[in-house]
Amino acid sequence: VGGSDPPAFQRAEKERMEKAAARDENDGGCGSLNQLNAGEKPCSEKGDGDYTEASDESGNLSDVDDSEVDDIFLTEEEKLLKTTVFNLENKDYFEKQAAKAFMASNASNADSPDYARKLVEASNEAVKKARKEKQQKRAEEAKNAPPP
């Protein structure tokens, strides 16, 4: 217990340590203060000596029910549905990434005024399309939302 802590904290910490030691002593726990002070050998750690119990983590799944496995692992159809939903939810991000890739691949044409004009037009169209899709999505959500 450090000297820089307030006395109330020191007292509470000391009481907590005493209670923990008493609990270990009553439970016959490993590493109790009396056991260590008396010079007795502390309880062996997991893995020390002979290990005769069967391990809980045996590496096989024989104790897992088939229904649990079915709930955890996805079928091919579920994977496809999950991928489709993910792609629809992140459509804007994928479009932006495609636009960035397109601009990077055509960077050699960047000094051409015709290229710049086409690029601006394409990006403006992409922004308009994204805004329109968002607006339609919001309208659909508002239409399907329950009345307030």
Phi and psi in degrees as GROMACS dihedral restraints (atoms count N, CA, C in turn):
[ dihedral_restraints ]
;  ai    aj    ak    al  type     phi  dphi    fc
    3     4     5     6     1   -75.0    20    10
    4     5     6     7     1   154.1    20    10
    6     7     8     9     1   -80.8    20    10
    7     8     9    10     1   -12.8    20    10
    9    10    11    12     1   -84.7    20    10
   10    11    12    13     1   -10.4    20    10
   12    13    14    15     1   -80.5    20    10
   13    14    15    16     1   151.2    20    10
   15    16    17    18     1   -62.4    20    10
   16    17    18    19     1   153.0    20    10
   18    19    20    21     1   -58.2    20    10
   19    20    21    22     1   -37.7    20    10
   21    22    23    24     1   -63.6    20    10
   22    23    24    25     1   -39.2    20    10
   24    25    26    27     1   -67.8    20    10
   25    26    27    28     1   -42.4    20    10
   27    28    29    30     1   -60.9    20    10
   28    29    30    31     1   -42.2    20    10
   30    31    32    33     1   -65.1    20    10
   31    32    33    34     1   -45.3    20    10
   33    34    35    36     1   -63.9    20    10
   34    35    36    37     1   -39.4    20    10
   36    37    38    39     1   -65.6    20    10
   37    38    39    40     1   -41.3    20    10
   39    40    41    42     1   -64.1    20    10
   40    41    42    43     1   -43.0    20    10
   42    43    44    45     1   -62.8    20    10
   43    44    45    46     1   -40.8    20    10
   45    46    47    48     1   -63.2    20    10
   46    47    48    49     1   -42.4    20    10
   48    49    50    51     1   -64.6    20    10
   49    50    51    52     1   -40.7    20    10
   51    52    53    54     1   -65.1    20    10
   52    53    54    55     1   -41.8    20    10
   54    55    56    57     1   -63.7    20    10
   55    56    57    58     1   -41.6    20    10
   57    58    59    60     1   -64.3    20    10
   58    59    60    61     1   -40.5    20    10
   60    61    62    63     1   -65.5    20    10
   61    62    63    64     1   -41.5    20    10
   63    64    65    66     1   -65.0    20    10
   64    65    66    67     1   -39.9    20    10
   66    67    68    69     1   -64.4    20    10
   67    68    69    70     1   -43.1    20    10
   69    70    71    72     1   -62.9    20    10
   70    71    72    73     1   -39.5    20    10
   72    73    74    75     1   -64.9    20    10
   73    74    75    76     1   -43.4    20    10
   75    76    77    78     1   -68.9    20    10
   76    77    78    79     1   -36.8    20    10
   78    79    80    81     1   -80.6    20    10
   79    80    81    82     1   -10.8    20    10
   81    82    83    84     1    71.0    20    10
   82    83    84    85     1    30.7    20    10
   84    85    86    87     1   -68.5    20    10
   85    86    87    88     1   163.9    20    10
   87    88    89    90     1   -73.3    20    10
   88    89    90    91     1   139.8    20    10
   90    91    92    93     1    72.2    20    10
   91    92    93    94     1    28.9    20    10
   93    94    95    96     1   -66.9    20    10
   94    95    96    97     1   155.9    20    10
   96    97    98    99     1   -61.3    20    10
   97    98    99   100     1   -44.3    20    10
   99   100   101   102     1   -63.2    20    10
  100   101   102   103     1   -38.2    20    10
  102   103   104   105     1   -65.0    20    10
  103   104   105   106     1   -43.7    20    10
  105   106   107   108     1   -72.4    20    10
  106   107   108   109     1   -38.1    20    10
  108   109   110   111     1   -67.5    20    10
  109   110   111   112     1   -34.5    20    10
  111   112   113   114     1   -77.1    20    10
  112   113   114   115     1    -5.2    20    10
  114   115   116   117     1    82.7    20    10
  115   116   117   118     1    11.0    20    10
  117   118   119   120     1   -71.5    20    10
  118   119   120   121     1   156.3    20    10
  120   121   122   123     1   -72.2    20    10
  121   122   123   124     1   127.4    20    10
  123   124   125   126     1   -66.4    20    10
  124   125   126   127     1   160.8    20    10
  126   127   128   129     1   -56.6    20    10
  127   128   129   130     1   145.7    20    10
  129   130   131   132     1   -70.6    20    10
  130   131   132   133     1   144.8    20    10
  132   133   134   135     1   -77.9    20    10
  133   134   135   136     1   163.5    20    10
  135   136   137   138     1   -62.3    20    10
  136   137   138   139     1   128.5    20    10
  138   139   140   141     1   102.2    20    10
  139   140   141   142     1   -15.7    20    10
  141   142   143   144     1   -80.1    20    10
  142   143   144   145     1   143.5    20    10
  144   145   146   147     1    67.9    20    10
  145   146   147   148     1  -158.0    20    10
  147   148   149   150     1   -78.6    20    10
  148   149   150   151     1   134.9    20    10
  150   151   152   153     1  -114.1    20    10
  151   152   153   154     1   101.8    20    10
  153   154   155   156     1   -97.9    20    10
  154   155   156   157     1   -18.8    20    10
  156   157   158   159     1   -71.8    20    10
  157   158   159   160     1   155.0    20    10
  159   160   161   162     1   -77.8    20    10
  160   161   162   163     1   135.0    20    10
  162   163   164   165     1   -73.8    20    10
  163   164   165   166     1   140.5    20    10
  165   166   167   168     1   -68.9    20    10
  166   167   168   169     1   -30.9    20    10
  168   169   170   171     1  -102.2    20    10
  169   170   171   172     1    69.8    20    10
  171   172   173   174     1   -78.9    20    10
  172   173   174   175     1   -12.5    20    10
  174   175   176   177     1    94.1    20    10
  175   176   177   178     1    -9.0    20    10
  177   178   179   180     1  -106.5    20    10
  178   179   180   181     1   163.8    20    10
  180   181   182   183     1  -110.5    20    10
  181   182   183   184     1    28.2    20    10
  183   184   185   186     1   -68.2    20    10
  184   185   186   187     1   -24.5    20    10
  186   187   188   189     1   -89.2    20    10
  187   188   189   190     1     2.3    20    10
  189   190   191   192     1   -96.3    20    10
  190   191   192   193     1   130.7    20    10
  192   193   194   195     1   -70.1    20    10
  193   194   195   196     1   152.8    20    10
  195   196   197   198     1   -63.3    20    10
  196   197   198   199     1   -35.1    20    10
  198   199   200   201     1   -65.5    20    10
  199   200   201   202     1   -35.7    20    10
  201   202   203   204     1   -66.4    20    10
  202   203   204   205     1   -41.4    20    10
  204   205   206   207     1   -63.7    20    10
  205   206   207   208     1   -42.4    20    10
  207   208   209   210     1   -62.8    20    10
  208   209   210   211     1   -34.0    20    10
  210   211   212   213     1   -72.2    20    10
  211   212   213   214     1   -29.4    20    10
  213   214   215   216     1   -84.8    20    10
  214   215   216   217     1   -48.6    20    10
  216   217   218   219     1   -90.0    20    10
  217   218   219   220     1   142.7    20    10
  219   220   221   222     1   -93.7    20    10
  220   221   222   223     1   145.8    20    10
  222   223   224   225     1   -80.4    20    10
  223   224   225   226     1   172.6    20    10
  225   226   227   228     1   -61.1    20    10
  226   227   228   229     1   -40.6    20    10
  228   229   230   231     1   -64.8    20    10
  229   230   231   232     1   -42.1    20    10
  231   232   233   234     1   -65.2    20    10
  232   233   234   235     1   -38.6    20    10
  234   235   236   237     1   -61.8    20    10
  235   236   237   238     1   -43.7    20    10
  237   238   239   240     1   -63.2    20    10
  238   239   240   241     1   -44.9    20    10
  240   241   242   243     1   -62.6    20    10
  241   242   243   244     1   -43.1    20    10
  243   244   245   246     1   -64.3    20    10
  244   245   246   247     1   -41.8    20    10
  246   247   248   249     1   -64.1    20    10
  247   248   249   250     1   -42.1    20    10
  249   250   251   252     1   -63.1    20    10
  250   251   252   253     1   -45.9    20    10
  252   253   254   255     1   -62.1    20    10
  253   254   255   256     1   -43.3    20    10
  255   256   257   258     1   -60.2    20    10
  256   257   258   259     1   -44.8    20    10
  258   259   260   261     1   -65.2    20    10
  259   260   261   262     1   -38.1    20    10
  261   262   263   264     1   -68.9    20    10
  262   263   264   265     1   -40.0    20    10
  264   265   266   267     1   -67.2    20    10
  265   266   267   268     1   -31.3    20    10
  267   268   269   270     1  -109.1    20    10
  268   269   270   271     1    27.2    20    10
  270   271   272   273     1   -59.4    20    10
  271   272   273   274     1   -45.0    20    10
  273   274   275   276     1   -58.8    20    10
  274   275   276   277     1   -44.2    20    10
  276   277   278   279     1   -61.9    20    10
  277   278   279   280     1   -45.1    20    10
  279   280   281   282     1   -64.3    20    10
  280   281   282   283     1   -37.4    20    10
  282   283   284   285     1   -65.3    20    10
  283   284   285   286     1   -41.7    20    10
  285   286   287   288     1   -63.5    20    10
  286   287   288   289     1   -41.7    20    10
  288   289   290   291     1   -65.0    20    10
  289   290   291   292     1   -37.9    20    10
  291   292   293   294     1   -66.1    20    10
  292   293   294   295     1   -40.0    20    10
  294   295   296   297     1   -64.3    20    10
  295   296   297   298     1   -40.8    20    10
  297   298   299   300     1   -63.4    20    10
  298   299   300   301     1   -42.5    20    10
  300   301   302   303     1   -64.8    20    10
  301   302   303   304     1   -39.7    20    10
  303   304   305   306     1   -62.6    20    10
  304   305   306   307     1   -45.3    20    10
  306   307   308   309     1   -64.7    20    10
  307   308   309   310     1   -38.7    20    10
  309   310   311   312     1   -67.8    20    10
  310   311   312   313     1   -38.1    20    10
  312   313   314   315     1   -71.1    20    10
  313   314   315   316     1   -27.5    20    10
  315   316   317   318     1  -102.4    20    10
  316   317   318   319     1    23.0    20    10
  318   319   320   321     1   -64.9    20    10
  319   320   321   322     1   -25.7    20    10
  321   322   323   324     1   -68.0    20    10
  322   323   324   325     1   -25.4    20    10
  324   325   326   327     1   -91.5    20    10
  325   326   327   328     1     8.7    20    10
  327   328   329   330     1   -64.5    20    10
  328   329   330   331     1   -24.7    20    10
  330   331   332   333     1   -85.0    20    10
  331   332   333   334     1     0.1    20    10
  333   334   335   336     1   -86.9    20    10
  334   335   336   337     1   127.8    20    10
  336   337   338   339     1   -64.7    20    10
  337   338   339   340     1   -34.8    20    10
  339   340   341   342     1   -65.0    20    10
  340   341   342   343     1   -40.9    20    10
  342   343   344   345     1   -62.4    20    10
  343   344   345   346     1   -44.8    20    10
  345   346   347   348     1   -61.2    20    10
  346   347   348   349     1   -42.7    20    10
  348   349   350   351     1   -63.2    20    10
  349   350   351   352     1   -45.2    20    10
  351   352   353   354     1   -63.7    20    10
  352   353   354   355     1   -38.0    20    10
  354   355   356   357     1   -65.1    20    10
  355   356   357   358     1   -43.0    20    10
  357   358   359   360     1   -63.6    20    10
  358   359   360   361     1   -43.9    20    10
  360   361   362   363     1   -62.1    20    10
  361   362   363   364     1   -43.9    20    10
  363   364   365   366     1   -64.9    20    10
  364   365   366   367     1   -41.7    20    10
  366   367   368   369     1   -68.3    20    10
  367   368   369   370     1   -37.7    20    10
  369   370   371   372     1   -64.0    20    10
  370   371   372   373     1   -40.7    20    10
  372   373   374   375     1   -64.7    20    10
  373   374   375   376     1   -40.0    20    10
  375   376   377   378     1   -64.7    20    10
  376   377   378   379     1   -40.5    20    10
  378   379   380   381     1   -65.6    20    10
  379   380   381   382     1   -44.4    20    10
  381   382   383   384     1   -60.7    20    10
  382   383   384   385     1   -43.1    20    10
  384   385   386   387     1   -63.6    20    10
  385   386   387   388     1   -43.8    20    10
  387   388   389   390     1   -63.9    20    10
  388   389   390   391     1   -41.9    20    10
  390   391   392   393     1   -63.8    20    10
  391   392   393   394     1   -42.1    20    10
  393   394   395   396     1   -63.5    20    10
  394   395   396   397     1   -43.0    20    10
  396   397   398   399     1   -64.1    20    10
  397   398   399   400     1   -40.7    20    10
  399   400   401   402     1   -63.6    20    10
  400   401   402   403     1   -42.0    20    10
  402   403   404   405     1   -63.4    20    10
  403   404   405   406     1   -42.7    20    10
  405   406   407   408     1   -64.7    20    10
  406   407   408   409     1   -39.6    20    10
  408   409   410   411     1   -64.0    20    10
  409   410   411   412     1   -44.5    20    10
  411   412   413   414     1   -63.5    20    10
  412   413   414   415     1   -40.9    20    10
  414   415   416   417     1   -63.5    20    10
  415   416   417   418     1   -40.9    20    10
  417   418   419   420     1   -64.9    20    10
  418   419   420   421     1   -42.0    20    10
  420   421   422   423     1   -65.1    20    10
  421   422   423   424     1   -41.0    20    10
  423   424   425   426     1   -65.5    20    10
  424   425   426   427     1   -36.8    20    10
  426   427   428   429     1   -66.6    20    10
  427   428   429   430     1   -39.5    20    10
  429   430   431   432     1   -87.0    20    10
  430   431   432   433     1    -9.6    20    10
  432   433   434   435     1   -71.5    20    10
  433   434   435   436     1   145.7    20    10
  435   436   437   438     1   -69.2    20    10
  436   437   438   439     1   152.1    20    10
  438   439   440   441     1   -65.9    20    10
  439   440   441   442     1   147.0    20    10
